[in-house]
Amino acid sequence: MSPIGRTAARWLLAVTVLAGVALVEDVTLADGPMPSTSIRLQLTEHALDTPKGLAMTYTRIRNAARSVCGHADRVLPQEQADWDDCVAETIRHTVAQIGSSKLTDFYLMKSHAPRSD
């Protein structure tokens, strides 16, 4: 298998996000459960210590969420909206599971989501 194929296979594994975090549980969205597929993201111990590390970690989480949520038919507005909701909820859930205040602050800045302390 080529290096690209091995990388793609790793991304498609149904495993948990690794960052010293417990197993990710299924989350229920308003109209149904989140996809049960998950992707392994390995974070280094200091990945969240610098602005660049935070940005890279957030980008990896966002890209993994897009992969987990699959593809949306962009011609159909409801399907696109459902996909957008899936990606947003997957990012929110992953950031919450990691439990880093720095990553949470970065996520809130990028998503313009209100803080819910």
C-alpha positions as CSV (number, residue, x, y, z in Angstrom):
1,M,0.0,0.0,0.0
2,S,1.4,3.4,-0.9
3,P,2.1,6.0,1.8
4,I,-0.9,8.0,0.7
5,G,-3.1,4.9,1.0
6,R,-1.8,4.1,4.4
7,T,-2.4,7.7,5.5
8,A,-6.0,7.6,4.1
9,A,-6.6,4.2,5.8
10,R,-5.5,5.6,9.2
11,W,-7.8,8.6,8.8
12,L,-10.7,6.3,8.1
13,L,-10.2,4.1,11.2
14,A,-13.1,4.2,13.7
15,V,-11.1,5.1,16.8
16,T,-11.0,7.9,19.3
17,V,-9.3,11.2,19.4
18,L,-6.1,10.8,21.4
19,A,-4.9,13.6,23.5
20,G,-5.0,12.1,26.9
21,V,-8.8,12.0,26.6
22,A,-11.2,9.2,27.4
23,L,-13.3,7.5,24.6
24,V,-15.5,9.8,22.7
25,E,-19.2,9.0,23.2
26,D,-21.9,9.4,20.5
27,V,-23.5,12.8,20.6
28,T,-27.1,13.4,19.6
29,L,-27.9,16.3,17.4
30,A,-31.4,17.8,17.2
31,D,-32.4,15.5,14.3
32,G,-30.4,12.4,15.1
33,P,-27.2,10.9,16.3
34,M,-23.8,12.1,15.1
35,P,-21.9,9.7,12.8
36,S,-20.3,6.9,14.8
37,T,-17.2,7.1,12.7
38,S,-14.3,8.9,14.3
39,I,-10.7,9.7,13.4
40,R,-7.5,9.4,15.4
41,L,-5.7,12.7,15.9
42,Q,-2.4,12.3,17.8
43,L,-1.4,15.5,19.5
44,T,2.0,16.1,20.9
45,E,2.4,17.1,24.5
46,H,3.1,20.7,23.5
47,A,0.7,21.0,20.6
48,L,-1.5,23.5,22.4
49,D,1.3,25.7,23.9
50,T,1.8,28.1,21.0
51,P,-0.5,30.1,18.7
52,K,0.8,28.1,15.7
53,G,0.2,24.8,17.5
54,L,-3.3,25.9,18.4
55,A,-4.1,26.9,14.8
56,M,-2.6,23.6,13.5
57,T,-4.6,21.5,16.0
58,Y,-7.8,23.3,15.2
59,T,-7.2,22.8,11.5
60,R,-6.6,19.1,12.0
61,I,-9.8,18.8,14.1
62,R,-11.8,20.8,11.4
63,N,-10.4,18.6,8.6
64,A,-11.2,15.4,10.5
65,A,-14.7,16.6,11.2
66,R,-15.2,17.2,7.5
67,S,-14.1,13.7,6.8
68,V,-16.2,12.1,9.5
69,C,-19.3,14.0,8.3
70,G,-18.8,12.8,4.7
71,H,-19.8,14.7,1.6
72,A,-22.9,16.9,1.1
73,D,-24.7,17.5,-2.1
74,R,-24.0,21.3,-2.3
75,V,-26.9,21.7,-4.7
76,L,-29.4,20.7,-2.0
77,P,-29.6,23.5,0.6
78,Q,-30.9,21.2,3.4
79,E,-28.2,18.6,2.8
80,Q,-25.5,21.4,2.9
81,A,-27.0,22.8,6.1
82,D,-27.1,19.3,7.7
83,W,-23.4,18.8,6.7
84,D,-22.4,22.2,8.1
85,D,-24.2,21.4,11.4
86,C,-22.5,18.0,11.6
87,V,-19.1,19.6,11.1
88,A,-19.7,22.3,13.6
89,E,-21.0,19.9,16.2
90,T,-18.2,17.5,15.7
91,I,-15.6,20.3,16.1
92,R,-17.4,21.5,19.3
93,H,-17.6,18.0,20.8
94,T,-13.9,17.3,20.0
95,V,-12.7,20.6,21.5
96,A,-14.8,19.9,24.6
97,Q,-13.4,16.4,24.9
98,I,-9.8,17.7,24.7
99,G,-10.6,20.0,27.6
100,S,-7.9,22.7,26.9
101,S,-8.9,26.2,27.8
102,K,-6.5,27.6,25.2
103,L,-8.0,25.4,22.4
104,T,-11.6,26.3,23.6
105,D,-10.8,30.0,23.4
106,F,-9.3,29.5,19.9
107,Y,-12.4,27.6,18.9
108,L,-14.7,30.2,20.2
109,M,-12.8,32.9,18.3
110,K,-12.9,31.0,15.1
111,S,-16.5,29.9,15.3
112,H,-17.9,33.1,16.8
113,A,-19.8,30.8,19.2
114,P,-20.9,32.2,22.5
115,R,-19.1,31.0,25.6
116,S,-21.3,28.7,27.7
117,D,-19.6,28.5,31.1
